[in-house]
Amino acid sequence: MEFLLALQFLTKATITIPGPVEEKSLARAMAYFPLVGALLGLSAAVLYDLCRYAWSVQVCDLIVIAYLVIITGNLHGDAVMDTADGIFSGRTREGILEIMKDSRAGAHGVMACCLLILAKFVLLGQIAPAGKAAALVLMPLLGRWAQVYGAAVYQYARTGGGTGRFTEYVGLREIFWASATILAAVFAVLGRYMTGQPDGGAAAAVAKGVMLLGVVWAGTFGLGRYISGKIGGMTGDTLGSMSECIEVLTLLILSIMLAD
């Protein structure tokens, strides 16, 4: 049931969960967030391959980016806008949290979301066609892992409840299984990609995997420290923002590793 909870939470899939869902159950479901991310990426990779029969590479890149926004209900794009409006407001901790609760989008949020989509489109375009599937799987996989890390390491910033309060129950179990998932997936995906490359092989796949994981961890660590320093912890919005930022960072690194 926890996997279905994760799937229901992160996507627009119509899933019926029998009975009431407790916060602890939703917290335990975060262990499956990277797996759901990998499935999202895999479906995007399949869509990309199908679109290649009809459209150019650039059009296919745009279609899969739009697909990921739609299939997730723009859940994290909305989080980026709220977080940017709050963090860049120049307010105190309380002021930032209050701005982030406002459903209206401000100038900082709109600009952040535009830059986010533009960055994904440009960086995805720098990746060789043979590496697109690998990039599309790894991007949401590592982005969802960043959410689990942020929830496990930092306390919930709001007092008096909130939609992300369940993250208070996220701990060692969730980060362990989420990390095990990305370790297995990253080396499997890069190993499969490197098999068909002139400089391929297990050693090359391991080296690229270690580099990618190291940069992603460093980026997640630094971003988490920055956000926590601003508001004293994490909220649902900041976790979603971390996910999107790590997706961009993943594409940035893969645009070097898997370039034309």
C-alpha positions, 0 to 999 in steps of 0.5 A: 500500500505504501508504494501506491500511496507514493504513486498517488501522491506524486502523480495524477494516477487515479488510485483508490486507497482503502480506509483513512491514510495516516501521516506515518503511512505517508511518511513510510511511503517516501521510501518509494519516491525514487522508484516512482520517479524512475517509473515516471522517467521510464514512461517519459523515455518511452514517449520520447522514442515514440515521438521520434517517429514524427517530430524532431529532437527539439520537439520531442524534448519539449513534449516529454518535459510537458508530459512530466509536468502534466503527469505530476499535476505540476506539483513541484512546479507550484512548489518552486514558485511558492518557495522562490516567492518566499526565499527571495522576498527578503523577509524574516523566517515568519514572513517567508513562511507566510508568503509561501502559504499564499496561493498567488504567484509573485514575480520571483516565482514566475521567473523561477518557474520559467528558468526551470523549464528553460534549463530542462529544455536546453540541458536535455537538448545537449544530451546525445539521442542515445543517452536521452532514455538514461537522462529521462530516467535518472532525472526524476529518480534523483530529484525524488531522492532529494525530497527524501533526504530533505525530509529525513535530515531536516525538521518540519519548519512550520508550527501548528500543522501543514500539508507537509507535516507527515515528513516529521516521521521520515527517518533512517528507514526511508532514506536507507531504502531511497538511497539503495534504490538510486544506487542500484538504478544509477549504476544499472542505467549508466551500465546499460548506456555505456555498453554501447559506447566506444569508451564503454565498460563497467569501469566507465559506468562506475566512474560516471555513476560515482561522479553523478551521485557525488555531485547530486549529494553535494547539491542536495546537501548545500541546497538543504543547508541554505533553505534550512538556514532561511526558515529553520527546516523544510516544508512541503514546498521546499522539498518539492523545490529541492526535487526540481533543482536536483533534476536540473543539476542531474541534467547539467552533469549528464549533459557533460557525461552523455553529450553529443 
